[in-house]
Amino acid sequence: MSRELVFYTNPMSRGRIVRWMLEELGQPYRTEILDYATTLKSPDYLAINPMGKIPAIKHGDTVVTEGAAICAYLADAFPEAGLAPPLAERGDYYRWLFFAAGPVEAAVSVKSLGIEVPADKQMMVGWGSTKDLLHTLELAVTDREFVAGDRFTAADVYFGSHLGWGMQFGGIEKRPAFEAYWDRLFKRPAAIRARAIDDALLPAQPQPA
């Protein structure tokens, strides 16, 4: 008996990454849209994620939170989609999934808050210096089509989303290698479908009088 797959999200959140992952899977899922002012902190949802944060999924009785963890879980739960390499070839796959979830997201968040890490404190933060972070990101996508090998994986969904968003909102400077890599991902049919679904769920913008 198949287990229901439920996706908890808001179209103005990191849930857009998981939406893309779900569309790549091609499996049926049910979406629960949560409102920041009300249902996100409701008792029902806090029973799913006590942090009151999105995204999250529930697959049968299994609950998974945190975007990178969700992408990794879904790739393993639905191996027929081919979104995870064989176990013996997962070095780069795990490396870049969690590099994006750790150093990249933290560095971009700190920058958006206007915080500059002093040179003598860089050993205390996971990304060290912004210069080193950007150099490492550039090496990861230079002269390769995908970040974890010769085919698209869940690592591209997560890593690529952070790179794309970082460039869009100014947290990551635009470089030719970044733009070429993101352009390939942005044009994937599942990515296009996911954006269309979430964009349709956005609040209506007021029309000029």
MOJOJO-V203497 format. One record per residue. N is the residue number from 1. RES is the residue in one small letter. OMEGA is omega as a letter, one per 30 degrees, with the letter a starting at -180 (NA if undefined). D_LAST is the distance of its C-alpha to the last C-alpha in Angstrom with 1 decimal. Layout:
N:RES:OMEGA:D_LAST
N:RES:OMEGA:D_LAST
This chain:
1:m:a:53.9
2:s:l:50.7
3:r:l:48.7
4:e:l:45.1
5:l:a:42.8
6:v:a:39.8
7:f:l:37.2
8:y:a:35.3
9:t:l:32.2
10:n:a:28.6
11:p:l:26.5
12:m:a:25.7
13:s:l:29.4
14:r:l:32.7
15:g:l:33.0
16:r:l:31.5
17:i:a:34.9
18:v:l:36.7
19:r:l:34.4
20:w:l:35.5
21:m:l:39.1
22:l:l:38.9
23:e:l:37.6
24:e:a:40.5
25:l:a:42.9
26:g:l:41.9
27:q:l:42.9
28:p:l:41.2
29:y:l:39.4
30:r:a:37.3
31:t:l:34.2
32:e:l:33.5
33:i:a:30.0
34:l:a:30.3
35:d:a:27.8
36:y:a:28.3
37:a:a:27.9
38:t:a:30.2
39:t:a:32.3
40:l:l:33.1
41:k:l:35.4
42:s:l:36.6
43:p:a:40.4
44:d:a:40.1
45:y:l:38.6
46:l:l:40.7
47:a:l:43.7
48:i:l:42.5
49:n:a:41.7
50:p:l:42.7
51:m:a:40.6
52:g:a:37.4
53:k:l:36.2
54:i:g:35.1
55:p:l:36.0
56:a:l:39.0
57:i:l:40.8
58:k:a:43.4
59:h:a:45.9
60:g:l:48.2
61:d:a:49.5
62:t:l:48.7
63:v:l:45.8
64:v:l:44.7
65:t:l:42.3
66:e:a:41.5
67:g:a:39.9
68:a:l:43.0
69:a:l:45.3
70:i:l:43.1
71:c:l:43.2
72:a:l:47.0
73:y:a:47.6
74:l:l:45.7
75:a:l:47.6
76:d:a:50.8
77:a:a:50.0
78:f:a:49.1
79:p:a:51.6
80:e:l:51.2
81:a:l:47.9
82:g:a:49.9
83:l:l:47.6
84:a:l:50.4
85:p:l:53.4
86:p:a:56.9
87:l:a:58.0
88:a:a:60.4
89:e:a:57.6
90:r:a:55.0
91:g:l:55.6
92:d:a:52.6
93:y:l:50.5
94:y:a:51.0
95:r:a:51.0
96:w:l:47.6
97:l:a:46.0
98:f:l:47.0
99:f:l:46.7
100:a:a:43.0
101:a:a:42.9
102:g:a:45.0
103:p:a:45.1
104:v:a:42.0
105:e:a:39.6
106:a:a:41.3
107:a:a:41.2
108:v:l:37.5
109:s:l:36.7
110:v:l:38.8
111:k:a:37.3
112:s:l:33.7
113:l:l:35.0
114:g:a:36.4
115:i:l:40.0
116:e:a:42.7
117:v:l:45.9
118:p:a:48.9
119:a:a:51.4
120:d:l:54.1
121:k:a:52.0
122:q:l:51.0
123:m:a:53.9
124:m:a:52.2
125:v:a:49.1
126:g:a:49.1
127:w:a:47.6
128:g:l:49.8
129:s:l:48.0
130:t:l:44.8
131:k:a:46.9
132:d:l:49.1
133:l:a:46.3
134:l:l:44.6
135:h:l:47.9
136:t:l:48.7
137:l:a:45.4
138:e:l:46.1
139:l:a:49.6
140:a:a:48.3
141:v:l:46.2
142:t:l:48.3
143:d:l:50.4
144:r:a:49.5
145:e:a:47.0
146:f:a:46.6
147:v:a:47.2
148:a:l:50.0
149:g:a:52.0
150:d:l:51.8
151:r:a:49.4
152:f:l:46.0
153:t:l:46.3
154:a:l:44.4
155:a:l:45.0
156:d:l:42.7
157:v:a:39.9
158:y:l:40.1
159:f:a:41.3
160:g:l:39.0
161:s:l:35.9
162:h:l:36.7
163:l:l:37.4
164:g:l:34.1
165:w:l:32.0
166:g:l:34.0
167:m:a:33.3
168:q:a:29.6
169:f:l:29.1
170:g:l:31.9
171:g:l:34.6
172:i:a:36.8
173:e:l:37.3
174:k:l:36.9
175:r:a:40.2
176:p:a:41.2
177:a:l:43.1
178:f:a:40.3
179:e:l:37.7
180:a:l:40.2
181:y:a:41.0
182:w:l:37.4
183:d:l:36.5
184:r:a:39.3
185:l:a:38.1
186:f:a:34.4
187:k:l:35.3
188:r:a:37.4
189:p:a:36.4
190:a:l:36.5
191:a:l:34.2
192:i:l:31.7
193:r:a:31.9
194:a:l:31.5
195:r:a:28.4
196:a:l:26.8
197:i:a:27.9
198:d:l:26.5
199:d:l:23.2
200:a:a:22.7
201:l:l:23.3
202:l:l:20.8
203:p:l:18.1
204:a:l:14.8
205:q:l:12.3
206:p:l:8.9
207:q:l:6.4
208:p:a:3.8
209:a:NA:0.0
